[in-house]
Amino acid sequence: MNVGEVFLIPDGIGIHRYFVLAVLKDGSLVMCHFTSRGARSDLTCIVQAGEHSSIDRETVVRYDQAHVCAADRITNLESVITKKLDPLSEELFARVRQGALDSSQTPDYIKDLLR
């Protein structure tokens, strides 16, 4: 997988658009996902409808749920992806990555990996 790739993964409350924020030297992935904007959303990075082919309403990034998928778990990850989507544009990727560094909700260890 590469930075900026986007895919659908089901979880306990629905299906979310996950994306790859970084590929680490050991092959692990730093991942995060988009969600619809709500009253308590982190507004560090707001994505408008149409900024990505799969986004049809105002959307935000759940930086608080950014995590590392270990290299030895990527095969398992690929088995639960229900659909691969268009990758993020360079501009949108740059915004979401910078948002990860700027957001107070991004775990510190994720920020350290992105620096």
Chimera marker file (.cmm) of the C-alpha trace (Angstrom):
<marker_set name="trace">
<marker id="1" x="0.000" y="0.000" z="0.000" r="1" g="1" b="0" radius="0.5"/>
<marker id="2" x="1.035" y="3.586" z="-0.594" r="1" g="1" b="0" radius="0.5"/>
<marker id="3" x="0.461" y="6.932" z="1.099" r="1" g="1" b="0" radius="0.5"/>
<marker id="4" x="-2.829" y="8.496" z="0.091" r="1" g="1" b="0" radius="0.5"/>
<marker id="5" x="-4.550" y="5.221" z="-0.782" r="1" g="1" b="0" radius="0.5"/>
<marker id="6" x="-8.198" y="5.169" z="0.304" r="1" g="1" b="0" radius="0.5"/>
<marker id="7" x="-10.373" y="2.128" z="0.973" r="1" g="1" b="0" radius="0.5"/>
<marker id="8" x="-13.575" y="1.089" z="2.701" r="1" g="1" b="0" radius="0.5"/>
<marker id="9" x="-13.398" y="-1.017" z="5.866" r="1" g="1" b="0" radius="0.5"/>
<marker id="10" x="-16.395" y="-2.075" z="7.959" r="1" g="1" b="0" radius="0.5"/>
<marker id="11" x="-16.183" y="-1.564" z="11.716" r="1" g="1" b="0" radius="0.5"/>
<marker id="12" x="-18.570" y="-1.820" z="14.650" r="1" g="1" b="0" radius="0.5"/>
<marker id="13" x="-20.706" y="1.150" z="13.581" r="1" g="1" b="0" radius="0.5"/>
<marker id="14" x="-20.602" y="1.093" z="9.792" r="1" g="1" b="0" radius="0.5"/>
<marker id="15" x="-18.174" y="1.384" z="6.910" r="1" g="1" b="0" radius="0.5"/>
<marker id="16" x="-15.519" y="4.101" z="6.936" r="1" g="1" b="0" radius="0.5"/>
<marker id="17" x="-13.156" y="5.557" z="4.349" r="1" g="1" b="0" radius="0.5"/>
<marker id="18" x="-9.676" y="4.809" z="5.687" r="1" g="1" b="0" radius="0.5"/>
<marker id="19" x="-6.514" y="6.212" z="4.172" r="1" g="1" b="0" radius="0.5"/>
<marker id="20" x="-2.786" y="5.651" z="4.519" r="1" g="1" b="0" radius="0.5"/>
<marker id="21" x="-1.009" y="8.600" z="6.149" r="1" g="1" b="0" radius="0.5"/>
<marker id="22" x="2.468" y="7.028" z="6.077" r="1" g="1" b="0" radius="0.5"/>
<marker id="23" x="4.320" y="3.860" z="5.217" r="1" g="1" b="0" radius="0.5"/>
<marker id="24" x="6.999" y="3.214" z="7.846" r="1" g="1" b="0" radius="0.5"/>
<marker id="25" x="10.444" y="1.743" z="7.168" r="1" g="1" b="0" radius="0.5"/>
<marker id="26" x="9.349" y="-1.676" z="8.453" r="1" g="1" b="0" radius="0.5"/>
<marker id="27" x="6.324" y="-1.695" z="6.113" r="1" g="1" b="0" radius="0.5"/>
<marker id="28" x="3.790" y="-0.797" z="8.801" r="1" g="1" b="0" radius="0.5"/>
<marker id="29" x="1.075" y="1.688" z="7.876" r="1" g="1" b="0" radius="0.5"/>
<marker id="30" x="-0.107" y="4.787" z="9.721" r="1" g="1" b="0" radius="0.5"/>
<marker id="31" x="-3.843" y="4.916" z="9.051" r="1" g="1" b="0" radius="0.5"/>
<marker id="32" x="-6.739" y="7.219" z="9.768" r="1" g="1" b="0" radius="0.5"/>
<marker id="33" x="-10.323" y="7.614" z="8.535" r="1" g="1" b="0" radius="0.5"/>
<marker id="34" x="-12.863" y="10.171" z="7.426" r="1" g="1" b="0" radius="0.5"/>
<marker id="35" x="-16.261" y="10.653" z="9.044" r="1" g="1" b="0" radius="0.5"/>
<marker id="36" x="-19.201" y="12.990" z="8.599" r="1" g="1" b="0" radius="0.5"/>
<marker id="37" x="-18.884" y="16.296" z="10.412" r="1" g="1" b="0" radius="0.5"/>
<marker id="38" x="-20.835" y="16.437" z="13.661" r="1" g="1" b="0" radius="0.5"/>
<marker id="39" x="-21.280" y="18.761" z="16.631" r="1" g="1" b="0" radius="0.5"/>
<marker id="40" x="-18.209" y="17.352" z="18.439" r="1" g="1" b="0" radius="0.5"/>
<marker id="41" x="-15.953" y="16.842" z="15.426" r="1" g="1" b="0" radius="0.5"/>
<marker id="42" x="-12.300" y="17.808" z="15.313" r="1" g="1" b="0" radius="0.5"/>
<marker id="43" x="-12.348" y="20.665" z="12.792" r="1" g="1" b="0" radius="0.5"/>
<marker id="44" x="-8.611" y="20.647" z="12.082" r="1" g="1" b="0" radius="0.5"/>
<marker id="45" x="-9.170" y="19.309" z="8.554" r="1" g="1" b="0" radius="0.5"/>
<marker id="46" x="-12.571" y="19.774" z="6.949" r="1" g="1" b="0" radius="0.5"/>
<marker id="47" x="-13.061" y="18.148" z="3.563" r="1" g="1" b="0" radius="0.5"/>
<marker id="48" x="-15.833" y="19.482" z="1.360" r="1" g="1" b="0" radius="0.5"/>
<marker id="49" x="-18.050" y="17.421" z="-0.932" r="1" g="1" b="0" radius="0.5"/>
<marker id="50" x="-16.215" y="16.715" z="-4.167" r="1" g="1" b="0" radius="0.5"/>
<marker id="51" x="-12.678" y="17.143" z="-2.838" r="1" g="1" b="0" radius="0.5"/>
<marker id="52" x="-12.438" y="13.366" z="-3.149" r="1" g="1" b="0" radius="0.5"/>
<marker id="53" x="-14.550" y="11.244" z="-5.464" r="1" g="1" b="0" radius="0.5"/>
<marker id="54" x="-16.108" y="9.355" z="-2.521" r="1" g="1" b="0" radius="0.5"/>
<marker id="55" x="-16.959" y="12.399" z="-0.385" r="1" g="1" b="0" radius="0.5"/>
<marker id="56" x="-20.433" y="13.808" z="-0.938" r="1" g="1" b="0" radius="0.5"/>
<marker id="57" x="-20.882" y="15.879" z="2.228" r="1" g="1" b="0" radius="0.5"/>
<marker id="58" x="-18.784" y="17.903" z="4.631" r="1" g="1" b="0" radius="0.5"/>
<marker id="59" x="-16.377" y="15.453" z="6.213" r="1" g="1" b="0" radius="0.5"/>
<marker id="60" x="-13.614" y="15.520" z="8.830" r="1" g="1" b="0" radius="0.5"/>
<marker id="61" x="-10.693" y="13.321" z="9.796" r="1" g="1" b="0" radius="0.5"/>
<marker id="62" x="-10.819" y="11.243" z="12.991" r="1" g="1" b="0" radius="0.5"/>
<marker id="63" x="-7.270" y="12.006" z="14.076" r="1" g="1" b="0" radius="0.5"/>
<marker id="64" x="-8.027" y="10.655" z="17.542" r="1" g="1" b="0" radius="0.5"/>
<marker id="65" x="-8.352" y="7.213" z="15.951" r="1" g="1" b="0" radius="0.5"/>
<marker id="66" x="-5.150" y="7.318" z="13.922" r="1" g="1" b="0" radius="0.5"/>
<marker id="67" x="-3.234" y="4.098" z="14.436" r="1" g="1" b="0" radius="0.5"/>
<marker id="68" x="-0.460" y="1.869" z="13.146" r="1" g="1" b="0" radius="0.5"/>
<marker id="69" x="-1.238" y="-1.303" z="11.242" r="1" g="1" b="0" radius="0.5"/>
<marker id="70" x="1.794" y="-3.524" z="11.786" r="1" g="1" b="0" radius="0.5"/>
<marker id="71" x="3.463" y="-4.927" z="8.669" r="1" g="1" b="0" radius="0.5"/>
<marker id="72" x="2.572" y="-8.487" z="9.668" r="1" g="1" b="0" radius="0.5"/>
<marker id="73" x="-1.126" y="-7.521" z="9.829" r="1" g="1" b="0" radius="0.5"/>
<marker id="74" x="-1.413" y="-5.957" z="6.366" r="1" g="1" b="0" radius="0.5"/>
<marker id="75" x="-2.582" y="-9.234" z="4.798" r="1" g="1" b="0" radius="0.5"/>
<marker id="76" x="-5.402" y="-9.311" z="7.373" r="1" g="1" b="0" radius="0.5"/>
<marker id="77" x="-6.172" y="-5.663" z="6.620" r="1" g="1" b="0" radius="0.5"/>
<marker id="78" x="-6.374" y="-6.342" z="2.888" r="1" g="1" b="0" radius="0.5"/>
<marker id="79" x="-8.838" y="-9.181" z="3.529" r="1" g="1" b="0" radius="0.5"/>
<marker id="80" x="-11.358" y="-6.830" z="5.219" r="1" g="1" b="0" radius="0.5"/>
<marker id="81" x="-11.191" y="-4.025" z="2.649" r="1" g="1" b="0" radius="0.5"/>
<marker id="82" x="-14.528" y="-4.025" z="0.884" r="1" g="1" b="0" radius="0.5"/>
<marker id="83" x="-13.527" y="-1.578" z="-1.853" r="1" g="1" b="0" radius="0.5"/>
<marker id="84" x="-10.479" y="0.410" z="-2.946" r="1" g="1" b="0" radius="0.5"/>
<marker id="85" x="-11.255" y="4.016" z="-3.859" r="1" g="1" b="0" radius="0.5"/>
<marker id="86" x="-9.416" y="6.730" z="-5.756" r="1" g="1" b="0" radius="0.5"/>
<marker id="87" x="-6.300" y="7.886" z="-3.885" r="1" g="1" b="0" radius="0.5"/>
<marker id="88" x="-6.215" y="11.311" z="-2.261" r="1" g="1" b="0" radius="0.5"/>
<marker id="89" x="-4.987" y="14.122" z="-4.478" r="1" g="1" b="0" radius="0.5"/>
<marker id="90" x="-1.560" y="15.501" z="-3.575" r="1" g="1" b="0" radius="0.5"/>
<marker id="91" x="-3.204" y="18.670" z="-2.243" r="1" g="1" b="0" radius="0.5"/>
<marker id="92" x="-5.743" y="16.843" z="-0.081" r="1" g="1" b="0" radius="0.5"/>
<marker id="93" x="-3.106" y="14.410" z="1.180" r="1" g="1" b="0" radius="0.5"/>
<marker id="94" x="-0.881" y="17.329" z="2.193" r="1" g="1" b="0" radius="0.5"/>
<marker id="95" x="-3.799" y="18.894" z="4.109" r="1" g="1" b="0" radius="0.5"/>
<marker id="96" x="-4.772" y="15.721" z="5.996" r="1" g="1" b="0" radius="0.5"/>
<marker id="97" x="-1.143" y="14.958" z="6.842" r="1" g="1" b="0" radius="0.5"/>
<marker id="98" x="-0.550" y="18.490" z="8.137" r="1" g="1" b="0" radius="0.5"/>
<marker id="99" x="-3.819" y="18.212" z="10.049" r="1" g="1" b="0" radius="0.5"/>
<marker id="100" x="-2.473" y="15.108" z="11.790" r="1" g="1" b="0" radius="0.5"/>
<marker id="101" x="0.481" y="17.147" z="13.009" r="1" g="1" b="0" radius="0.5"/>
<marker id="102" x="-1.686" y="20.140" z="13.977" r="1" g="1" b="0" radius="0.5"/>
<marker id="103" x="-4.602" y="18.386" z="15.675" r="1" g="1" b="0" radius="0.5"/>
<marker id="104" x="-4.611" y="18.208" z="19.455" r="1" g="1" b="0" radius="0.5"/>
<marker id="105" x="-6.455" y="14.888" z="19.077" r="1" g="1" b="0" radius="0.5"/>
<marker id="106" x="-3.743" y="13.049" z="17.173" r="1" g="1" b="0" radius="0.5"/>
<marker id="107" x="-1.915" y="10.665" z="19.518" r="1" g="1" b="0" radius="0.5"/>
<marker id="108" x="1.628" y="11.889" z="20.223" r="1" g="1" b="0" radius="0.5"/>
<marker id="109" x="3.217" y="8.656" z="19.024" r="1" g="1" b="0" radius="0.5"/>
<marker id="110" x="1.505" y="9.127" z="15.636" r="1" g="1" b="0" radius="0.5"/>
<marker id="111" x="2.830" y="12.689" z="15.394" r="1" g="1" b="0" radius="0.5"/>
<marker id="112" x="6.314" y="11.394" z="16.185" r="1" g="1" b="0" radius="0.5"/>
<marker id="113" x="6.042" y="8.824" z="13.373" r="1" g="1" b="0" radius="0.5"/>
<marker id="114" x="4.944" y="11.490" z="10.892" r="1" g="1" b="0" radius="0.5"/>
<marker id="115" x="7.795" y="13.907" z="11.663" r="1" g="1" b="0" radius="0.5"/>
<link id1="1" id2="2" r="1" g="1" b="0" radius="0.2"/>
<link id1="2" id2="3" r="1" g="1" b="0" radius="0.2"/>
<link id1="3" id2="4" r="1" g="1" b="0" radius="0.2"/>
<link id1="4" id2="5" r="1" g="1" b="0" radius="0.2"/>
<link id1="5" id2="6" r="1" g="1" b="0" radius="0.2"/>
<link id1="6" id2="7" r="1" g="1" b="0" radius="0.2"/>
<link id1="7" id2="8" r="1" g="1" b="0" radius="0.2"/>
<link id1="8" id2="9" r="1" g="1" b="0" radius="0.2"/>
<link id1="9" id2="10" r="1" g="1" b="0" radius="0.2"/>
<link id1="10" id2="11" r="1" g="1" b="0" radius="0.2"/>
<link id1="11" id2="12" r="1" g="1" b="0" radius="0.2"/>
<link id1="12" id2="13" r="1" g="1" b="0" radius="0.2"/>
<link id1="13" id2="14" r="1" g="1" b="0" radius="0.2"/>
<link id1="14" id2="15" r="1" g="1" b="0" radius="0.2"/>
<link id1="15" id2="16" r="1" g="1" b="0" radius="0.2"/>
<link id1="16" id2="17" r="1" g="1" b="0" radius="0.2"/>
<link id1="17" id2="18" r="1" g="1" b="0" radius="0.2"/>
<link id1="18" id2="19" r="1" g="1" b="0" radius="0.2"/>
<link id1="19" id2="20" r="1" g="1" b="0" radius="0.2"/>
<link id1="20" id2="21" r="1" g="1" b="0" radius="0.2"/>
<link id1="21" id2="22" r="1" g="1" b="0" radius="0.2"/>
<link id1="22" id2="23" r="1" g="1" b="0" radius="0.2"/>
<link id1="23" id2="24" r="1" g="1" b="0" radius="0.2"/>
<link id1="24" id2="25" r="1" g="1" b="0" radius="0.2"/>
<link id1="25" id2="26" r="1" g="1" b="0" radius="0.2"/>
<link id1="26" id2="27" r="1" g="1" b="0" radius="0.2"/>
<link id1="27" id2="28" r="1" g="1" b="0" radius="0.2"/>
<link id1="28" id2="29" r="1" g="1" b="0" radius="0.2"/>
<link id1="29" id2="30" r="1" g="1" b="0" radius="0.2"/>
<link id1="30" id2="31" r="1" g="1" b="0" radius="0.2"/>
<link id1="31" id2="32" r="1" g="1" b="0" radius="0.2"/>
<link id1="32" id2="33" r="1" g="1" b="0" radius="0.2"/>
<link id1="33" id2="34" r="1" g="1" b="0" radius="0.2"/>
<link id1="34" id2="35" r="1" g="1" b="0" radius="0.2"/>
<link id1="35" id2="36" r="1" g="1" b="0" radius="0.2"/>
<link id1="36" id2="37" r="1" g="1" b="0" radius="0.2"/>
<link id1="37" id2="38" r="1" g="1" b="0" radius="0.2"/>
<link id1="38" id2="39" r="1" g="1" b="0" radius="0.2"/>
<link id1="39" id2="40" r="1" g="1" b="0" radius="0.2"/>
<link id1="40" id2="41" r="1" g="1" b="0" radius="0.2"/>
<link id1="41" id2="42" r="1" g="1" b="0" radius="0.2"/>
<link id1="42" id2="43" r="1" g="1" b="0" radius="0.2"/>
<link id1="43" id2="44" r="1" g="1" b="0" radius="0.2"/>
<link id1="44" id2="45" r="1" g="1" b="0" radius="0.2"/>
<link id1="45" id2="46" r="1" g="1" b="0" radius="0.2"/>
<link id1="46" id2="47" r="1" g="1" b="0" radius="0.2"/>
<link id1="47" id2="48" r="1" g="1" b="0" radius="0.2"/>
<link id1="48" id2="49" r="1" g="1" b="0" radius="0.2"/>
<link id1="49" id2="50" r="1" g="1" b="0" radius="0.2"/>
<link id1="50" id2="51" r="1" g="1" b="0" radius="0.2"/>
<link id1="51" id2="52" r="1" g="1" b="0" radius="0.2"/>
<link id1="52" id2="53" r="1" g="1" b="0" radius="0.2"/>
<link id1="53" id2="54" r="1" g="1" b="0" radius="0.2"/>
<link id1="54" id2="55" r="1" g="1" b="0" radius="0.2"/>
<link id1="55" id2="56" r="1" g="1" b="0" radius="0.2"/>
<link id1="56" id2="57" r="1" g="1" b="0" radius="0.2"/>
<link id1="57" id2="58" r="1" g="1" b="0" radius="0.2"/>
<link id1="58" id2="59" r="1" g="1" b="0" radius="0.2"/>
<link id1="59" id2="60" r="1" g="1" b="0" radius="0.2"/>
<link id1="60" id2="61" r="1" g="1" b="0" radius="0.2"/>
<link id1="61" id2="62" r="1" g="1" b="0" radius="0.2"/>
<link id1="62" id2="63" r="1" g="1" b="0" radius="0.2"/>
<link id1="63" id2="64" r="1" g="1" b="0" radius="0.2"/>
<link id1="64" id2="65" r="1" g="1" b="0" radius="0.2"/>
<link id1="65" id2="66" r="1" g="1" b="0" radius="0.2"/>
<link id1="66" id2="67" r="1" g="1" b="0" radius="0.2"/>
<link id1="67" id2="68" r="1" g="1" b="0" radius="0.2"/>
<link id1="68" id2="69" r="1" g="1" b="0" radius="0.2"/>
<link id1="69" id2="70" r="1" g="1" b="0" radius="0.2"/>
<link id1="70" id2="71" r="1" g="1" b="0" radius="0.2"/>
<link id1="71" id2="72" r="1" g="1" b="0" radius="0.2"/>
<link id1="72" id2="73" r="1" g="1" b="0" radius="0.2"/>
<link id1="73" id2="74" r="1" g="1" b="0" radius="0.2"/>
<link id1="74" id2="75" r="1" g="1" b="0" radius="0.2"/>
<link id1="75" id2="76" r="1" g="1" b="0" radius="0.2"/>
<link id1="76" id2="77" r="1" g="1" b="0" radius="0.2"/>
<link id1="77" id2="78" r="1" g="1" b="0" radius="0.2"/>
<link id1="78" id2="79" r="1" g="1" b="0" radius="0.2"/>
<link id1="79" id2="80" r="1" g="1" b="0" radius="0.2"/>
<link id1="80" id2="81" r="1" g="1" b="0" radius="0.2"/>
<link id1="81" id2="82" r="1" g="1" b="0" radius="0.2"/>
<link id1="82" id2="83" r="1" g="1" b="0" radius="0.2"/>
<link id1="83" id2="84" r="1" g="1" b="0" radius="0.2"/>
<link id1="84" id2="85" r="1" g="1" b="0" radius="0.2"/>
<link id1="85" id2="86" r="1" g="1" b="0" radius="0.2"/>
<link id1="86" id2="87" r="1" g="1" b="0" radius="0.2"/>
<link id1="87" id2="88" r="1" g="1" b="0" radius="0.2"/>
<link id1="88" id2="89" r="1" g="1" b="0" radius="0.2"/>
<link id1="89" id2="90" r="1" g="1" b="0" radius="0.2"/>
<link id1="90" id2="91" r="1" g="1" b="0" radius="0.2"/>
<link id1="91" id2="92" r="1" g="1" b="0" radius="0.2"/>
<link id1="92" id2="93" r="1" g="1" b="0" radius="0.2"/>
<link id1="93" id2="94" r="1" g="1" b="0" radius="0.2"/>
<link id1="94" id2="95" r="1" g="1" b="0" radius="0.2"/>
<link id1="95" id2="96" r="1" g="1" b="0" radius="0.2"/>
<link id1="96" id2="97" r="1" g="1" b="0" radius="0.2"/>
<link id1="97" id2="98" r="1" g="1" b="0" radius="0.2"/>
<link id1="98" id2="99" r="1" g="1" b="0" radius="0.2"/>
<link id1="99" id2="100" r="1" g="1" b="0" radius="0.2"/>
<link id1="100" id2="101" r="1" g="1" b="0" radius="0.2"/>
<link id1="101" id2="102" r="1" g="1" b="0" radius="0.2"/>
<link id1="102" id2="103" r="1" g="1" b="0" radius="0.2"/>
<link id1="103" id2="104" r="1" g="1" b="0" radius="0.2"/>
<link id1="104" id2="105" r="1" g="1" b="0" radius="0.2"/>
<link id1="105" id2="106" r="1" g="1" b="0" radius="0.2"/>
<link id1="106" id2="107" r="1" g="1" b="0" radius="0.2"/>
<link id1="107" id2="108" r="1" g="1" b="0" radius="0.2"/>
<link id1="108" id2="109" r="1" g="1" b="0" radius="0.2"/>
<link id1="109" id2="110" r="1" g="1" b="0" radius="0.2"/>
<link id1="110" id2="111" r="1" g="1" b="0" radius="0.2"/>
<link id1="111" id2="112" r="1" g="1" b="0" radius="0.2"/>
<link id1="112" id2="113" r="1" g="1" b="0" radius="0.2"/>
<link id1="113" id2="114" r="1" g="1" b="0" radius="0.2"/>
<link id1="114" id2="115" r="1" g="1" b="0" radius="0.2"/>
</marker_set>
